[in-house]
Amino acid sequence: MSDTSNFAKNAEALRKCNKTFNIIPIIYAVICLLFLLVSACSLITVNYSAIFTFLDALIFSPVVFYLGLRGSYHKHDLAALSAPILTLLNSFILKYGADRKMTFEYGSPAANVPGFCLYICIAIFIISAILAFINIKANNSFRYLEKQVGFPYFNERTEEQRVEKIRRDIKDPFQREYENRMRTATSEMSGIELPENI
């Protein structure tokens, strides 16, 4: 019989992994939607020159959300690691845009929308770096649990049924034929009739 002593511990670890895989995309959705809304509001309230930031958020937000989703639901480490790298790259793009916009005169410091969105993007970078670390750690834990006995249920009864099914499947053909004949055989002699003229 297989070792079932770690079933409770493994089941708890799997629950934690699944909880992590469900929470990470929600956090990515919230921060990406927030960044998109801030850039859209700045486009409406400040002036049309904030279109650079809005287009950046329109391209950047769905890609980062997709990478976060792929990293957690598909257990893809490279996608989880790509999300903070992309946010860092986007921060440099917004820094370049903020420096260019600072050279123009808007008449108000609030008009430097790329500079404001740059701080949001840096915050997103920090959050996504933390999420990438948590995601990769959960992915490694999930891969370890996949190799353990009883995955994904970690239930003794389910494991016994699985082992019993394997045992049934490896019986030799003569044993199976014998069991089939014994199921249909009868122990009573009522079906046999003796001839009357003996």
N, C-alpha and C positions, 0 to 999 in steps of 0.2 A: 504494500500500500504506500502511496505517496505521502510525503511529509505535509501535514496540514496544520502544524503548530503556529505558522506565521500568517494564517488566513485573516485573523482579525486586524493585525498590524498592516497587512497589505491592502485589505479592504479600506481601511481608514486613509492610507496613503493615496489610494486611487480616488477616493472621494475628494481629497484635497486637490489632487491634480485636475479633476473634472471641474471643481469649483473655480480654480484658477483659469482654466480654459474658457469658462463661461464669462468671467468678470473682465478679463483683459480686452476682448473686443468691445465691450460696453464702454470702458474707459477711453479706448481709442475713438469710438464714435462720438463721445461727448467732447473730447478735446478738439477733434477735427471739425466738428460742427460749430463749436465755439469760435474757432479761428476763422471759419468761413463766414459766420454771422458778423463777427467784428469787422472783417474786411468789407463785407457788404454794407454794413451800417456806416462805415467811414466813407465809402463811395457815395452814399446817399447824402450824408450830412456835411461832409467837408467840401469836396469838389471833385470834378471828373478826373483830376490828376491822380487820384487814388486807384485808378483802374489797374495800374501795375500790380498793386497789392491784391486786388480782388482776383485778377487773373492768376496770380501766383497761388492764392488760396484755393481757387477753383481747380487747379491742376494738382496741387500738392496734397490737399486734404483727402480726396478719394484714394490716392495712391498709398498714403501712409495708413489709412484705415484698412485697405486691402492687405497690406503687408502684415499689419497686426492681426487681422483675421486669419490669414494664412499661417502665420507663426503659431497661433494658438489652436485653431481647429484642425489644421493639417499637420501639426507638430513639426513644422519646418523651421529649423534653427536659423538658416540663412535669411529667411524672410523676417524673422523676429529681430535679427541683428541689422537688417537693412533699414528698418524703420527709423532708429535713431541716427543712422548715418545719413539718411535722406533729410531728416529734419536739420541736421548740422549743415548740410550742403545748402538747404533752403535758407538757413540763417545767414550764410555768406551772401546769397543772392539778395536777401532783403537788406543786408548791411550795405551792399553796393548801391541798391536803390535808394536807401536812406541818405547815403553820402551824396548822391546825385541830386536828390530833391532838396537837400539843405542848401545847395548853391543857388536855388531859385528863391525869389522873395514871394511869400504867400501872405504876409501881413499878420500871421498869427503862428505861434509855436505849435498849436494843435494840428496845423495843416501838414506836418511832417508825419504822414500816416505810415510810410514804410518803417520809420524809426519806432513808432509805437508797436506795430505788428512784429517788429524784430524782437522786442522783449517777450511777446507772446510766443513767438517761435522758439526762443531760447528756453522758455518754460516748458514748451512741448518737447523739446529735445531732452531736457532733464527727466521729464515724466516717462518719455518713451525709452530712455536708457534704463531706467529702473524697471519698467515693464519688460524690456527685452531680457534683462538679467533674471527676473522672476520666471518668464516664459521658458527660457532655455533650461533653467533648473527644473521646472515642471516637466519639460520634454524629456530630460534625462531620467527623471524619476519614473515617468510613464514607460520609457523604453526598458528600464530595469524591471518594472512590474509585469511587462508583457512576457518576459522570460520566466516568470515564476509559475509554480504549480497552482492551478486553479483560476488563472486569469480568464475572463474578466470578472467572474462572480465571487471568487474566493469563498465558496460555500462547500462544506464537506459533502453534503448530499449530492450536489451537482458533480463534484469531482468523483465520487463513488460511481455515479451513473456513467460518467465518461469512461472511467477505467473498466467498468463492467462491459460496456459496449465494445471497447477495444478487445477485451478478452473473448467476447462472443465472436468477434470478427476473425480472430486468429485460430479458431478451432479448425482442426483438419477436416477435409471433406467426409471422411468415414464417420467421424463423430457426429457431424451435422446430419448425415443420412440416417444414422442410428437413432438420433433424437427425433427426427421426423417420423420414422417408422414407429417408434414407441408412442408417439402422440396419437397415432391412428389405431394402434393395436388395442385389442380388448383382452381382458383376463377371463372373461366368462366363456363357457363352452356352449352356450345356448344356440349359437349359430351353427353348430356342427350336429348333423343328424346321422344316426347309425342306420344302416340298412335293416329292414324288418325281417328278412329271411336269413338270419344268421343261425 
